[in-house]
Amino acid sequence: MRRALALVAVTGLVAGLAAGLAGCGSDGPDPLRGQQWALGGLNLPGAWDQSRGGDIVVAVVDTGVDLGHPDLKDHLVDGYDFVAGDEEAADQNGHGTHVAGIAAAVTDNGVGVAGGAPEAKIMPVRVLSTLGAGDNATIIKGVMWAADHGAKVINLSLGESGLMSRLLKGGVLNQAIQYAWNKGAVVVAAAGNDATIKQPYKVGTPVLVVGASDPQGRPASFTNVGAEGQVSAPGVGILSTLPTYATPETVKNTSGYGKLDGTSMAAPYVSAVVALLLAQGRTPAEAVQAIRTTARNPSGDPRLGAGVVDARAALSEATAGLGRPAHP
């Protein structure tokens, strides 16, 4: 068993987090949205005029989700807990809840934060323990189960090199990703936080790898780089949902919200953009191609890969029509 979370650190509590749970159930702006710099960094609000992710299911293959969180519960679909063998994939760590909120927190409900795909659904699939550890077989089962149960986007915010290197050298995760692709799902994976250059997946594996960028559009100091077709997305100081009860990530903060750093946070933002594109009617191949070809890298920094994802540009290009590559 190895640590498997592509997470760097809690960057500090957010002022006024108590307000995030205020007005629960009322329509209106999300009170903490002003602290979500990543939304503008990805040009997401401009993309929402074209698509809001209408009922596309995003599987969060992770530590589970806070199933009663007021900013998540209305977007949840049935999931599964492969650690405990239970249909209730409750989060006992905190990481999965943070990832889920980035992808698809309920938006314009007068509560907390805005999700990247405001009308997408969240499928919680628990494959990591309370300590954030997992094994080959459990993670693979989670990916394949999600693909078999209607997920159209599968988010893998797994990353530390020990577990991932072992998985990838054996080829088994590559095979699970190919299986999901063949079922019509796009797999989005965090690049990891070792600040190294690597090609983690076999060339040709249909996976969209995501590195982390900072508010200035530069590569985060911790992000891994070098994966085939890698893109970047915000991964520094990312505000999202956290469990409203005590977990390893919420020992001193049960407000339901907090900031984390990591490629774990960057990946679900890209999963959200994929959901927006699929809801537009794009094929998986078209969605991945649109994200890669419209990513922004004005500095030419190779550590950003294809560049920082631009949601509005991706949706506009997809609407204009793209070719259909055989794989991403």
Secondary structure, 3 states (H helix, E strand, C coil): CEECECCCCECCCCCCHHHHHCCCCCCECCCCHHHCHHHHHCCHHHHCCCCCCCCCEEEEEECCECCCCCCCHHHECCCEECCCCECCCECCCCHHHHHHHHHHCCCCECCCCCCCCCCCEEEEEECCCCCCEECHHHHHHHHHHHHHCCCCEEEECECCHHHHHHHHHHCHHHHHHHHHHHCCCEEEEECCCCCCECCCCCCCCCEEEEEEECCCCCECCCCCECCCCCEEEECCCEEEECCCCCCCCCCCCCCCEEEECCHHHHHHHHHHHHHHHHHCCCCHHHHHHHHHHHCECCCCCHHHCCCECCHHHHHHHHHHCCCCCCCC
